[in-house]
């Protein structure tokens, strides 16, 4: 049994990851919704700058840690010349800044684990780029480079650092599109199907296992052959 922190535990993907890891000791984080039947839950608004005191208090409540799974995200679909700085800041805090400061605060505890893990749920658009999603895609791209860089820095420790980059997931992020647009997206995917949250959770479980100790610095693509 491992001690696992799941950040963004109440989104569609986060919920499935949380469910799939229910046999472990879980610490979960969300902004305003508590996962069912979990005691070690923290409310943090990750769309803004966290204070030093908030980070210190949060880290102090986690005695030991084997893994961080970072899954928060908010879609941002807008024309580039209409994108607000405020919306871009939210993407930065969710995807980069708070990922960094929370990982920094918890890294000493991860280093004490025999199989430390950092897993970031990124996106296909962090590699391929996306029209009308410059803010979202660019921060997901930053996450990917963050993963590759930190993996190299921590390579001599027991900690691995990886990302999972799903394609179009059958989740609430598709709800912004009508049925016709959803079908148009599905037709672009070679497998002609959307990724399920269960597939993403299965990949997380693999990366958490001791059998994945040599897997680090990877961006695992789960996209049905889309943009490979």
C-alpha positions in Angstrom: 0.0 0.0 0.0 1.3 3.5 -0.9 0.5 7.0 0.2 -0.7 8.9 -2.9 -1.6 12.5 -3.3 -4.2 13.1 -6.1 -4.5 16.7 -7.1 -7.7 17.5 -9.1 -9.5 14.5 -7.7 -13.1 15.5 -8.6 -12.9 15.9 -12.3 -13.9 13.1 -14.6 -10.4 11.7 -15.0 -9.4 12.5 -11.4 -12.5 10.7 -10.0 -11.6 7.6 -12.0 -7.9 7.7 -10.9 -9.1 8.1 -7.3 -11.5 5.2 -7.6 -8.9 2.9 -9.2 -6.5 3.6 -6.3 -8.9 3.1 -3.4 -6.8 0.3 -1.9 -4.1 2.8 -1.1 -3.9 5.6 1.4 -5.1 8.7 -0.5 -4.7 12.4 0.0 -6.9 14.3 -2.3 -7.2 18.0 -3.4 -9.9 19.9 -5.1 -11.3 23.4 -5.1 -14.8 23.0 -3.7 -16.1 19.4 -4.0 -15.0 16.5 -1.7 -14.6 13.0 -3.1 -17.0 10.4 -1.6 -15.8 8.6 1.5 -12.3 10.1 1.7 -11.1 11.6 4.9 -7.7 13.1 3.9 -9.1 15.8 1.7 -7.9 19.4 1.3 -9.6 22.3 -0.4 -7.2 24.5 -2.4 -7.9 26.9 -5.1 -5.1 26.1 -7.5 -6.2 28.7 -10.1 -4.5 31.4 -8.1 -1.1 32.0 -6.4 -0.8 30.0 -3.1 0.8 31.7 -0.2 3.9 30.3 1.5 1.8 29.6 4.6 -0.9 27.7 2.6 1.8 25.5 1.1 3.6 24.9 4.4 0.3 24.0 6.2 -0.7 21.7 3.4 2.6 19.8 3.3 2.7 19.5 7.1 -0.6 17.5 7.0 1.1 14.7 4.8 3.4 12.7 7.0 4.8 10.4 4.3 4.3 10.2 0.5 5.0 7.8 -2.3 3.4 9.6 -5.3 1.9 12.8 -6.6 -0.7 12.5 -9.4 -1.4 16.0 -10.8 -4.8 16.1 -12.7 -6.4 19.6 -12.4 -7.4 21.4 -15.6 -9.8 23.9 -17.0 -10.4 24.0 -20.8 -9.8 27.4 -22.4 -11.3 27.7 -25.9 -11.0 31.2 -27.4 -9.5 33.1 -30.2 -6.0 34.2 -29.4 -6.8 37.9 -29.8 -9.7 37.6 -27.4 -7.9 35.6 -24.7 -7.7 37.5 -21.5 -4.6 37.7 -19.3 -6.7 36.6 -16.4 -7.7 33.4 -18.2 -4.1 32.8 -19.1 -3.0 33.2 -15.5 -5.5 30.5 -14.4 -3.9 28.1 -16.9 -0.4 29.0 -15.6 -1.3 28.5 -12.0 -3.1 25.2 -12.6 -0.6 23.7 -14.9 2.8 25.0 -14.0 3.2 27.3 -10.9 1.3 25.4 -8.3 2.5 22.0 -9.7 6.0 23.4 -9.1 5.6 24.8 -5.6 3.6 21.9 -4.2 6.1 19.4 -5.7 9.0 21.4 -4.2 7.3 21.3 -0.7 6.7 17.5 -0.9 9.9 16.4 -2.6 11.8 15.6 0.6 9.0 13.1 1.5 9.0 11.6 -2.0 12.8 11.1 -1.7 12.2 8.9 1.3 10.0 6.5 -0.7 11.4 3.3 -2.3 9.4 4.0 -5.4 8.6 7.8 -5.6 6.4 8.8 -8.4 5.3 12.1 -10.0 2.6 11.7 -12.7 1.2 14.7 -14.6 -2.0 14.4 -16.6 -1.1 16.6 -19.6 -2.9 16.7 -23.0 -2.5 15.8 -26.6 -2.5 19.6 -27.3 0.6 20.0 -25.3 2.5 18.3 -28.1 0.4 19.0 -31.2 -0.9 22.5 -30.4 -4.5 23.5 -31.0 -6.2 26.4 -32.8 -8.3 28.5 -30.4 -6.5 26.8 -27.4 -3.2 28.7 -27.3 -3.3 29.3 -23.6 -4.3 25.8 -22.6 -2.0 24.1 -25.1 1.0 26.2 -24.3 0.7 25.4 -20.5 0.3 21.7 -21.2 3.4 21.9 -23.4 5.2 23.6 -20.5 4.1 20.6 -18.3 5.7 18.2 -20.7 9.1 20.0 -20.7 8.8 20.3 -16.9 8.4 16.5 -16.7 11.3 15.8 -19.0 13.6 18.2 -17.2 12.7 17.1 -13.6 13.0 13.4 -14.6 16.6 14.1 -15.6 17.4 16.0 -12.4 15.9 13.2 -10.2 17.3 10.3 -12.3 19.7 9.2 -9.6 17.0 9.0 -6.9 14.1 6.5 -6.6 11.7 9.1 -8.1 10.3 8.8 -11.6 8.6 11.7 -13.4 6.2 11.1 -16.2 3.2 12.6 -18.0 0.1 11.1 -19.6 -1.2 13.0 -22.6 -4.8 11.9 -23.4 -6.5 12.7 -26.7 -10.2 13.5 -26.7 -11.5 12.0 -23.5 -15.2 11.1 -23.0 -15.6 13.7 -20.3 -17.2 17.0 -19.4 -14.6 18.8 -21.5 -16.5 17.6 -24.6 -19.7 19.0 -23.3 -18.9 22.4 -24.7 -19.4 20.9 -28.2 -22.7 20.0 -29.8 -23.4 16.4 -31.1 -22.4 17.4 -34.6 -19.0 18.8 -33.6 -18.4 15.8 -31.3 -19.0 13.5 -34.2 -16.6 15.5 -36.4 -13.9 15.1 -33.8 -14.6 11.4 -33.5 -14.2 11.0 -37.2 -10.7 12.5 -37.1 -9.5 9.8 -34.7 -8.1 6.7 -36.4 -9.8 4.4 -33.9 -13.1 6.3 -34.3 -13.6 6.4 -30.5 -13.0 8.7 -27.6 -10.5 7.8 -24.8 -12.2 6.6 -21.6 -11.2 7.9 -18.2 -10.6 4.2 -17.2 -7.8 4.0 -19.8 -6.1 7.0 -18.3 -6.4 5.6 -14.8 -5.0 2.3 -16.0 -1.9 4.1 -17.3 -1.5 5.9 -14.0 -1.6 2.5 -12.1 1.1 1.2 -14.4 3.4 4.2 -13.9 2.9 3.9 -10.1 3.9 0.2 -10.1 7.4 -1.0 -9.2 7.5 -2.5 -12.7 7.8 1.0 -14.2 10.9 2.0 -12.3 12.9 2.5 -15.6 10.1 4.6 -17.2 10.9 8.2 -16.6 10.8 11.5 -18.5 8.1 10.0 -20.8 5.0 11.6 -22.3 2.6 8.6 -22.6 0.2 9.2 -25.5 -3.3 7.8 -25.1 -5.2 9.1 -28.1 -6.4 6.3 -30.4 -3.7 7.1 -33.1 -4.6 10.8 -33.3 -1.6 13.1 -33.8 1.0 10.4 -33.3 
